[in-house]
Amino acid sequence: MYENNYSIVILFIGIVIILYLVFFGRTSRKYKVYKTKNHDIKNSINIITSNKDEINILKNINIDVKSNKEINKFNKEIFISTKKPKQMSLLLSTSQKETFIIINSKANNYYNIKDINIFMDDNDFFMNDYGYYDKFYSSKHTRCNKYSVTNMLEPGYLDKNKLDNSRIKGLSFFIRLPLEIEPMSVFLEMISDAKLISSKFNGKLYDSNQALLNTKIINNMKKIILLSYEEQE
């Protein structure tokens, strides 16, 4: 009898302890935990700070956690633009009009394109994308085309792979003014190369009007060059 009473007392004490833990423990928690569907926070989050400046900043903060459906919808609205950014436009001077100084080396019979290509390679000419030759000036700070050499006949090819015939009637040497470097020395160099190739392959020099080149014509060309150079400065 005594043992039964003792068991009842122990059972009663255990029930009291369990009830105490269930009810008192729940109300004494510092932070409440909310079970939400899809991790949606239904109650607002209060952020507390003692700093007044931080309080003003935090007032403008909006914390929002979207559901999975809303996130997927948001992602669909994101796109990547493949357009190139706008580039700065550089205004190029158009006040200076181009002037061409042309000297033709006309063969007495024909020039062989193979011989011409060998000469150009040996004298530092470079074939450009258009199928004719350029001669360049190159220094530490400047690189520019001094003058060019084309076929006298249209479309001006000197590339043997673009020509139907291995023989051509003549060559045109030309300077495009204004130049980035002093033009008179370039002109004298062009005359020297034109004379060299004419004497080597049996030809003669003419101006753009097919007049035989002489001292008077050369001096007139020099005047045009000097005038162009003065306008450039």
Backbone as CSV, one residue per row, in Angstrom:
resi,resn,N_x,N_y,N_z,CA_x,CA_y,CA_z,C_x,C_y,C_z
1,MET,0.838,-1.203,0.000,0.000,0.000,0.000,0.871,1.251,0.000
2,TYR,1.865,1.190,0.822,2.773,2.340,0.927,3.532,2.544,-0.368
3,GLU,3.934,1.434,-1.014,4.690,1.519,-2.269,3.826,2.094,-3.386
4,ASN,2.543,1.767,-3.404,1.656,2.300,-4.454,1.497,3.801,-4.298
5,ASN,1.372,4.243,-3.065,1.242,5.679,-2.835,2.496,6.427,-3.271
6,TYR,3.641,5.809,-3.034,4.929,6.418,-3.420,5.030,6.533,-4.940
7,SER,4.584,5.539,-5.659,4.619,5.550,-7.124,3.714,6.627,-7.685
8,ILE,2.549,6.779,-7.038,1.598,7.800,-7.510,2.186,9.190,-7.324
9,VAL,2.888,9.401,-6.214,3.504,10.709,-5.954,4.566,11.020,-6.997
10,ILE,5.397,10.029,-7.279,6.460,10.222,-8.285,5.863,10.539,-9.652
11,LEU,4.819,9.812,-10.051,4.161,10.039,-11.335,3.583,11.438,-11.403
12,PHE,2.990,11.871,-10.286,2.388,13.209,-10.255,3.460,14.303,-10.418
13,ILE,4.600,14.098,-9.732,5.703,15.067,-9.846,6.223,15.133,-11.286
14,GLY,6.348,13.978,-11.947,6.828,13.937,-13.334,5.905,14.682,-14.269
15,ILE,4.575,14.515,-14.065,3.598,15.211,-14.918,3.718,16.713,-14.731
16,VAL,3.891,17.132,-13.443,4.026,18.561,-13.162,5.259,19.143,-13.864
17,ILE,6.379,18.392,-13.826,7.624,18.865,-14.475,7.434,19.002,-15.971
18,ILE,6.774,18.023,-16.593,6.560,18.047,-18.041,5.705,19.248,-18.437
19,LEU,4.615,19.461,-17.663,3.739,20.600,-17.949,4.483,21.923,-17.799
20,TYR,5.357,21.983,-16.793,6.146,23.199,-16.554,7.051,23.483,-17.750
21,LEU,7.730,22.436,-18.241,8.644,22.621,-19.385,7.896,23.024,-20.645
22,VAL,6.715,22.435,-20.836,5.971,22.703,-22.062,5.468,24.136,-22.099
23,PHE,4.832,24.583,-21.040,4.186,25.891,-21.043,5.145,27.015,-20.676
24,PHE,5.914,26.845,-19.636,6.805,27.913,-19.199,7.982,28.088,-20.157
25,GLY,8.509,26.988,-20.671,9.649,27.056,-21.607,9.288,27.749,-22.912
26,ARG,8.045,27.562,-23.389,7.627,28.189,-24.652,7.538,29.707,-24.531
27,THR,7.034,30.171,-23.400,6.838,31.619,-23.235,8.107,32.345,-22.870
28,SER,9.145,31.644,-22.452,10.389,32.291,-22.027,11.439,32.363,-23.115
29,ARG,11.120,31.877,-24.337,12.125,31.935,-25.409,12.360,33.377,-25.827
30,LYS,13.639,33.691,-26.082,13.995,35.062,-26.468,13.568,35.372,-27.890
31,TYR,13.701,34.373,-28.800,13.364,34.582,-30.211,12.311,33.568,-30.599
32,LYS,11.299,34.045,-31.299,10.248,33.163,-31.756,10.611,32.597,-33.122
33,VAL,10.267,31.326,-33.316,10.535,30.655,-34.582,9.215,30.423,-35.276
34,TYR,9.148,30.832,-36.527,7.912,30.664,-37.287,8.155,29.637,-38.374
35,LYS,7.274,28.676,-38.450,7.334,27.707,-39.532,6.531,28.260,-40.701
36,THR,7.193,28.407,-41.834,6.513,29.006,-42.981,6.637,28.099,-44.188
37,LYS,5.721,28.235,-45.070,5.732,27.473,-46.304,6.634,28.166,-47.332
38,ASN,7.508,27.379,-47.944,8.447,27.914,-48.942,9.314,29.027,-48.383
39,HIS,9.544,28.989,-47.065,10.448,29.937,-46.421,9.979,31.373,-46.565
40,ASP,8.677,31.589,-46.677,8.150,32.954,-46.746,8.062,33.524,-45.343
41,ILE,8.591,34.667,-45.117,8.523,35.334,-43.816,7.284,36.213,-43.830
42,LYS,6.292,35.843,-43.047,5.021,36.552,-43.063,5.011,37.744,-42.126
43,ASN,5.850,37.715,-41.076,5.935,38.859,-40.175,7.159,39.693,-40.520
44,SER,7.091,40.970,-40.325,8.206,41.863,-40.648,9.352,41.662,-39.687
45,ILE,10.557,41.980,-40.141,11.768,41.852,-39.330,12.156,43.232,-38.851
46,ASN,12.308,43.400,-37.562,12.712,44.675,-36.983,14.203,44.652,-36.690
47,ILE,14.943,45.621,-37.248,16.377,45.716,-36.996,16.602,46.904,-36.084
48,ILE,17.212,46.657,-34.917,17.364,47.685,-33.884,18.816,48.071,-33.752
49,THR,19.090,49.339,-33.688,20.452,49.823,-33.485,20.395,51.060,-32.607
50,SER,21.490,51.312,-31.916,21.550,52.470,-31.027,22.077,53.708,-31.734
51,ASN,22.600,53.519,-32.941,23.188,54.636,-33.675,22.106,55.336,-34.489
52,LYS,21.939,56.659,-34.292,20.877,57.401,-34.958,21.082,57.431,-36.469
53,ASP,22.352,57.577,-36.919,22.612,57.618,-38.357,22.239,56.303,-39.007
54,GLU,22.571,55.197,-38.314,22.231,53.891,-38.858,20.729,53.708,-38.911
55,ILE,20.019,54.284,-37.931,18.557,54.155,-37.913,17.969,54.817,-39.156
56,ASN,18.481,56.014,-39.522,17.974,56.710,-40.697,18.222,55.922,-41.971
57,ILE,19.378,55.255,-42.029,19.702,54.450,-43.216,18.813,53.229,-43.292
58,LEU,18.618,52.582,-42.102,17.854,51.345,-42.086,16.389,51.552,-42.400
59,LYS,15.893,52.774,-42.214,14.502,53.048,-42.542,14.236,52.868,-44.030
60,ASN,15.290,53.066,-44.846,15.126,52.957,-46.292,15.387,51.553,-46.816
61,ILE,15.704,50.632,-45.901,16.011,49.263,-46.314,14.728,48.444,-46.316
62,ASN,14.495,47.779,-47.423,13.310,46.924,-47.534,13.774,45.504,-47.779
63,ILE,13.530,44.634,-46.816,13.950,43.238,-46.931,12.749,42.433,-47.372
64,ASP,12.883,41.773,-48.517,11.759,41.028,-49.055,12.252,39.695,-49.561
65,VAL,11.665,38.630,-49.109,12.036,37.291,-49.554,10.922,36.765,-50.429
66,LYS,11.240,36.498,-51.691,10.220,36.087,-52.643,10.084,34.571,-52.638
67,SER,8.931,34.130,-53.030,8.698,32.695,-53.150,9.404,32.173,-54.388
68,ASN,9.452,30.842,-54.529,10.128,30.234,-55.669,9.491,30.660,-56.984
69,LYS,8.162,30.774,-57.016,7.485,31.177,-58.237,7.846,32.601,-58.606
70,GLU,7.899,33.479,-57.608,8.236,34.875,-57.875,9.673,35.010,-58.359
71,ILE,10.574,34.201,-57.775,11.988,34.241,-58.195,12.122,33.807,-59.641
72,ASN,11.419,32.743,-60.026,11.478,32.266,-61.408,10.949,33.321,-62.367
73,LYS,9.863,33.992,-61.950,9.302,35.055,-62.772,10.288,36.198,-62.926
74,PHE,10.978,36.529,-61.832,11.967,37.606,-61.857,13.131,37.265,-62.774
75,ASN,13.568,35.984,-62.735,14.710,35.568,-63.559,14.394,35.666,-65.037
76,LYS,13.125,35.457,-65.403,12.755,35.538,-66.809,12.886,36.951,-67.346
77,GLU,12.790,37.919,-66.450,12.866,39.303,-66.879,14.297,39.797,-67.047
78,ILE,15.256,38.983,-66.621,16.668,39.357,-66.744,17.157,39.007,-68.142
79,PHE,17.800,39.936,-68.842,18.363,39.665,-70.155,19.726,40.318,-70.240
80,ILE,20.568,39.784,-71.116,21.928,40.289,-71.312,21.975,40.992,-72.655
81,SER,22.385,42.254,-72.657,22.490,43.013,-73.888,23.826,42.746,-74.551
82,THR,23.799,42.417,-75.846,25.025,42.151,-76.589,25.454,43.346,-77.428
83,LYS,24.781,44.473,-77.268,25.168,45.659,-78.030,26.491,46.222,-77.536
84,LYS,27.303,46.670,-78.451,28.580,47.276,-78.085,28.333,48.656,-77.489
85,PRO,29.150,49.041,-76.529,28.974,50.386,-75.964,29.286,51.443,-76.997
86,LYS,28.672,52.599,-76.820,28.935,53.692,-77.749,30.381,54.127,-77.649
87,GLN,30.942,54.437,-78.775,32.330,54.855,-78.813,32.404,56.351,-79.105
88,MET,33.461,56.945,-78.610,33.670,58.375,-78.823,33.990,58.648,-80.283
89,SER,33.314,59.602,-80.864,33.570,59.993,-82.244,34.686,61.017,-82.282
90,LEU,35.649,60.756,-83.144,36.758,61.691,-83.319,36.503,62.507,-84.575
91,LEU,36.482,63.791,-84.434,36.254,64.668,-85.571,37.533,64.820,-86.370
92,LEU,37.493,64.385,-87.606,38.664,64.492,-88.468,38.542,65.741,-89.326
93,SER,39.657,66.379,-89.509,39.646,67.623,-90.273,39.323,67.348,-91.740
94,THR,38.381,68.067,-92.277,38.017,67.920,-93.685,38.367,69.170,-94.484
95,SER,39.046,70.107,-93.832,39.387,71.351,-94.507,40.491,71.141,-95.524
96,GLN,41.338,70.115,-95.313,42.433,69.854,-96.227,41.986,68.834,-97.268
97,LYS,41.942,69.225,-98.516,41.578,68.284,-99.562,42.825,67.539,-100.029
98,GLU,42.613,66.313,-100.468,43.742,65.481,-100.881,44.268,65.917,-102.249
99,THR,45.574,65.823,-102.379,46.251,66.118,-103.639,47.135,64.937,-103.990
100,PHE,47.122,64.539,-105.249,47.920,63.406,-105.691,49.044,63.883,-106.616
101,ILE,50.250,63.419,-106.312,51.408,63.640,-107.183,51.703,62.304,-107.865
102,ILE,51.578,62.276,-109.196,51.650,61.006,-109.932,52.781,61.055,-110.953
103,ILE,53.568,59.983,-110.955,54.598,59.771,-111.972,54.399,58.377,-112.553
104,ASN,54.342,58.284,-113.871,54.149,57.000,-114.543,55.468,56.502,-115.133
105,SER,55.736,55.246,-114.889,56.869,54.578,-115.522,56.314,53.665,-116.608
106,LYS,56.438,54.099,-117.828,55.824,53.385,-118.947,56.882,52.577,-119.699
107,ALA,56.589,51.292,-119.867,57.553,50.406,-120.540,57.566,50.676,-122.042
108,ASN,58.738,50.571,-122.627,58.825,50.696,-124.083,58.100,49.537,-124.759
109,ASN,58.155,48.367,-124.131,57.379,47.215,-124.605,56.406,46.788,-123.492
110,TYR,56.890,45.926,-122.572,56.097,45.481,-121.435,57.007,45.250,-120.232
111,TYR,56.432,45.380,-119.060,57.109,44.950,-117.843,56.576,43.574,-117.473
112,ASN,57.500,42.707,-117.062,57.095,41.389,-116.593,56.732,41.488,-115.115
113,ILE,55.544,41.027,-114.767,55.058,41.179,-113.393,55.947,40.434,-112.401
114,LYS,56.572,39.362,-112.830,57.477,38.628,-111.951,58.692,39.476,-111.601
115,ASP,59.246,40.181,-112.604,60.396,41.058,-112.354,60.010,42.210,-111.427
116,ILE,58.814,42.742,-111.624,58.341,43.847,-110.779,58.216,43.401,-109.326
117,ASN,57.642,42.222,-109.112,57.471,41.722,-107.748,58.813,41.490,-107.057
118,ILE,59.795,41.007,-107.790,61.134,40.798,-107.215,61.757,42.144,-106.834
119,PHE,61.610,43.140,-107.703,62.142,44.480,-107.416,61.486,45.055,-106.154
120,MET,60.192,44.943,-106.048,59.473,45.485,-104.905,59.907,44.815,-103.599
121,ASP,60.067,43.515,-103.643,60.503,42.794,-102.436,61.910,43.213,-102.014
122,ASP,62.773,43.463,-102.997,64.162,43.833,-102.690,64.300,45.282,-102.227
123,ASN,63.265,46.103,-102.449,63.361,47.529,-102.125,62.344,47.973,-101.070
124,ASP,61.968,47.063,-100.221,61.140,47.365,-99.036,59.749,47.882,-99.366
125,PHE,59.157,47.380,-100.440,57.753,47.644,-100.725,56.922,46.483,-100.178
126,PHE,55.718,46.800,-99.763,54.835,45.776,-99.207,53.495,45.795,-99.935
127,MET,53.057,44.620,-100.345,51.768,44.543,-101.031,50.634,44.713,-100.027
128,ASN,49.674,45.561,-100.362,48.537,45.796,-99.478,47.367,44.887,-99.844
129,ASP,46.247,45.082,-99.162,45.081,44.229,-99.375,44.417,44.461,-100.725
130,TYR,44.763,45.546,-101.390,44.142,45.857,-102.675,44.930,45.308,-103.858
131,GLY,46.075,44.692,-103.582,46.835,44.059,-104.652,47.874,44.938,-105.305
132,TYR,48.232,46.060,-104.671,49.348,46.859,-105.167,50.271,47.200,-103.994
133,TYR,51.332,47.963,-104.253,52.412,48.122,-103.269,52.390,49.467,-102.564
134,ASP,52.793,49.436,-101.284,53.015,50.631,-100.479,54.445,50.629,-99.958
135,LYS,54.992,51.827,-99.802,56.298,51.971,-99.169,56.111,52.822,-97.917
136,PHE,56.589,52.320,-96.780,56.272,52.922,-95.494,57.458,53.661,-94.880
137,TYR,57.082,54.649,-94.093,58.036,55.297,-93.195,57.735,54.792,-91.794
138,SER,58.786,54.442,-91.072,58.587,53.912,-89.724,59.658,54.452,-88.788
139,SER,59.196,55.008,-87.652,60.096,55.475,-86.604,59.493,55.083,-85.265
140,LYS,60.070,55.569,-84.205,59.613,55.210,-82.861,58.207,55.718,-82.612
141,HIS,57.867,56.886,-83.153,56.580,57.511,-82.854,55.629,57.573,-84.049
142,THR,56.128,57.327,-85.250,55.297,57.509,-86.442,55.475,56.352,-87.406
143,ARG,54.353,55.928,-87.977,54.395,54.953,-89.064,53.326,55.354,-90.070
144,CYS,53.749,55.602,-91.300,52.791,56.033,-92.313,53.252,55.576,-93.693
145,ASN,52.310,55.604,-94.613,52.614,55.253,-95.993,53.217,56.460,-96.707
146,LYS,54.394,56.258,-97.299,55.033,57.362,-98.026,54.426,57.510,-99.418
147,TYR,54.430,56.458,-100.183,53.813,56.486,-101.502,53.492,55.062,-101.938
148,SER,52.758,54.952,-103.026,52.276,53.653,-103.491,52.629,53.465,-104.959
149,VAL,52.601,52.198,-105.394,52.884,51.851,-106.786,51.800,50.894,-107.266
150,THR,51.133,51.263,-108.363,50.060,50.436,-108.914,50.318,50.164,-110.388
151,ASN,49.498,49.289,-110.917,49.482,49.063,-112.355,48.872,50.284,-113.025
152,MET,49.429,50.727,-114.137,48.894,51.886,-114.853,47.461,51.641,-115.314
153,LEU,47.134,50.395,-115.590,45.812,50.059,-116.101,44.898,49.636,-114.961
154,GLU,43.623,49.942,-115.101,42.623,49.547,-114.111,42.539,48.018,-114.037
155,PRO,42.285,47.482,-112.831,42.024,48.178,-111.553,43.274,48.418,-110.713
156,GLY,44.457,48.344,-111.325,45.684,48.695,-110.616,46.415,47.542,-109.954
157,TYR,46.005,46.307,-110.205,46.639,45.171,-109.547,48.092,44.998,-109.973
158,LEU,48.918,44.640,-108.982,50.277,44.155,-109.251,50.478,42.763,-108.652
159,ASP,49.471,42.259,-108.030,49.501,40.906,-107.473,49.353,39.918,-108.634
160,LYS,50.362,39.078,-108.819,50.351,38.163,-109.963,49.183,37.187,-109.907
161,ASN,48.670,36.926,-108.705,47.545,36.001,-108.575,46.224,36.630,-109.027
162,LYS,46.203,37.957,-109.190,44.979,38.647,-109.619,45.046,39.093,-111.077
163,LEU,46.143,38.820,-111.743,46.308,39.261,-113.119,46.152,38.098,-114.085
164,ASP,45.466,38.363,-115.187,45.311,37.340,-116.220,46.560,37.236,-117.092
165,ASN,47.289,38.348,-117.201,48.466,38.391,-118.057,49.695,38.705,-117.208
166,SER,50.808,38.040,-117.470,52.029,38.267,-116.698,52.780,39.509,-117.140
167,ARG,52.310,40.183,-118.203,52.969,41.387,-118.696,52.057,42.600,-118.502
168,ILE,52.658,43.717,-118.071,51.894,44.949,-117.882,52.556,46.072,-118.665
169,LYS,51.766,47.106,-118.955,52.266,48.189,-119.797,53.080,49.202,-119.007
170,GLY,52.772,49.396,-117.735,53.515,50.385,-116.968,53.073,50.450,-115.513
171,LEU,53.754,51.320,-114.749,53.501,51.489,-113.325,53.171,52.944,-113.029
172,SER,52.328,53.148,-112.028,52.020,54.486,-111.548,52.532,54.624,-110.122
173,PHE,53.419,55.608,-109.909,53.902,55.954,-108.580,53.093,57.182,-108.123
174,PHE,52.533,57.143,-106.921,51.765,58.319,-106.501,51.904,58.575,-104.995
175,ILE,51.919,59.871,-104.662,51.921,60.356,-103.279,50.549,60.959,-103.003
176,ARG,50.013,60.642,-101.861,48.744,61.226,-101.432,49.034,62.306,-100.386
177,LEU,48.806,63.565,-100.747,49.051,64.685,-99.840,47.757,65.087,-99.136
178,PRO,47.831,65.563,-97.872,49.045,65.813,-97.073,49.594,64.531,-96.444
179,LEU,50.883,64.580,-96.124,51.566,63.466,-95.456,51.812,63.804,-93.988
180,GLU,52.019,62.768,-93.206,52.337,62.964,-91.792,53.796,63.348,-91.584
181,ILE,54.607,63.154,-92.617,56.024,63.488,-92.529,56.349,64.511,-93.618
182,GLU,57.582,65.015,-93.596,58.008,66.040,-94.557,57.923,65.476,-95.974
183,PRO,57.123,66.083,-96.875,56.819,65.451,-98.158,57.900,65.572,-99.233
184,MET,58.750,66.589,-99.161,59.708,66.788,-100.248,60.699,65.634,-100.345
185,SER,61.188,65.175,-99.201,62.124,64.045,-99.223,61.442,62.775,-99.746
186,VAL,60.153,62.634,-99.444,59.393,61.489,-99.959,59.278,61.579,-101.484
187,PHE,59.018,62.777,-101.994,58.910,62.974,-103.441,60.222,62.630,-104.154
188,LEU,61.327,63.088,-103.593,62.625,62.792,-104.212,62.929,61.302,-104.179
189,GLU,62.537,60.634,-103.105,62.735,59.179,-103.014,61.875,58.459,-104.053
190,MET,60.642,58.934,-104.251,59.760,58.309,-105.241,60.329,58.463,-106.650
191,ILE,60.846,59.655,-106.990,61.457,59.853,-108.309,62.652,58.919,-108.497
192,SER,63.444,58.765,-107.432,64.624,57.893,-107.515,64.217,56.443,-107.802
193,ASP,63.184,55.950,-107.112,62.726,54.576,-107.346,62.119,54.427,-108.737
194,ALA,61.379,55.439,-109.184,60.764,55.378,-110.507,61.828,55.372,-111.606
195,LYS,62.870,56.183,-111.434,63.969,56.192,-112.404,64.699,54.854,-112.416
196,LEU,64.904,54.277,-111.225,65.632,53.017,-111.120,64.894,51.893,-111.828
197,ILE,63.616,51.785,-111.600,62.856,50.689,-112.210,62.694,50.909,-113.717
198,SER,62.627,52.181,-114.142,62.495,52.468,-115.576,63.767,52.102,-116.331
199,SER,64.903,52.448,-115.762,66.169,52.120,-116.416,66.447,50.619,-116.366
200,LYS,66.012,49.946,-115.313,66.282,48.515,-115.150,65.463,47.670,-116.123
201,PHE,64.223,48.110,-116.395,63.331,47.296,-117.228,62.924,47.999,-118.524
202,ASN,63.744,48.965,-118.939,63.564,49.604,-120.248,62.234,50.342,-120.351
203,GLY,62.154,51.436,-119.566,60.946,52.255,-119.608,61.293,53.730,-119.521
204,LYS,60.282,54.589,-119.577,60.461,56.036,-119.489,59.436,56.624,-118.525
205,LEU,59.761,57.817,-117.982,58.901,58.460,-116.989,58.024,59.537,-117.629
206,TYR,56.749,59.562,-117.207,55.779,60.536,-117.702,55.001,61.093,-116.512
207,ASP,54.351,62.242,-116.734,53.455,62.756,-115.701,52.050,62.174,-115.917
208,SER,51.077,62.648,-115.156,49.726,62.092,-115.258,49.042,62.432,-116.578
209,ASN,49.558,63.439,-117.295,49.009,63.807,-118.606,49.769,63.145,-119.748
210,GLN,50.616,62.175,-119.391,51.410,61.411,-120.359,52.433,62.281,-121.092
211,ALA,52.829,63.378,-120.417,53.928,64.196,-120.950,55.241,63.656,-120.395
212,LEU,56.247,63.598,-121.268,57.542,63.060,-120.856,58.103,63.904,-119.715
213,LEU,58.501,63.236,-118.641,58.930,63.947,-117.428,60.218,64.727,-117.696
214,ASN,60.245,65.991,-117.286,61.432,66.827,-117.442,61.584,67.694,-116.198
215,THR,62.616,68.523,-116.207,62.915,69.354,-115.041,61.794,70.326,-114.719
216,LYS,61.170,70.901,-115.748,60.095,71.861,-115.532,58.904,71.209,-114.823
217,ILE,58.535,70.043,-115.301,57.399,69.330,-114.693,57.714,68.960,-113.254
218,ILE,58.946,68.513,-113.012,59.345,68.143,-111.650,59.296,69.353,-110.724
219,ASN,59.758,70.523,-111.207,59.726,71.748,-110.390,58.286,72.170,-110.084
220,ASN,57.391,71.976,-111.049,55.980,72.301,-110.815,55.387,71.378,-109.737
221,MET,55.793,70.131,-109.791,55.329,69.189,-108.767,55.848,69.592,-107.383
222,LYS,57.078,70.063,-107.331,57.645,70.506,-106.057,56.869,71.694,-105.487
223,LYS,56.455,72.601,-106.370,55.686,73.759,-105.908,54.350,73.322,-105.303
224,ILE,53.712,72.359,-105.951,52.439,71.840,-105.425,52.646,71.211,-104.047
225,ILE,53.749,70.484,-103.912,54.053,69.837,-102.635,54.300,70.871,-101.536
226,LEU,55.089,71.893,-101.853,55.381,72.946,-100.868,54.121,73.682,-100.451
227,LEU,53.250,73.957,-101.418,51.984,74.637,-101.121,51.118,73.790,-100.214
228,SER,51.046,72.519,-100.495,50.268,71.603,-99.651,50.847,71.512,-98.251
229,TYR,52.161,71.526,-98.153,52.840,71.435,-96.855,52.584,72.702,-96.020
230,GLU,52.586,73.875,-96.688,52.321,75.120,-95.983,50.873,75.182,-95.485
231,GLU,49.938,74.688,-96.278,48.535,74.669,-95.863,48.331,73.727,-94.670
232,GLN,49.097,72.646,-94.667,48.996,71.687,-93.565,49.449,72.293,-92.239
233,GLU,50.467,73.134,-92.301,50.990,73.761,-91.076,50.031,74.859,-90.614
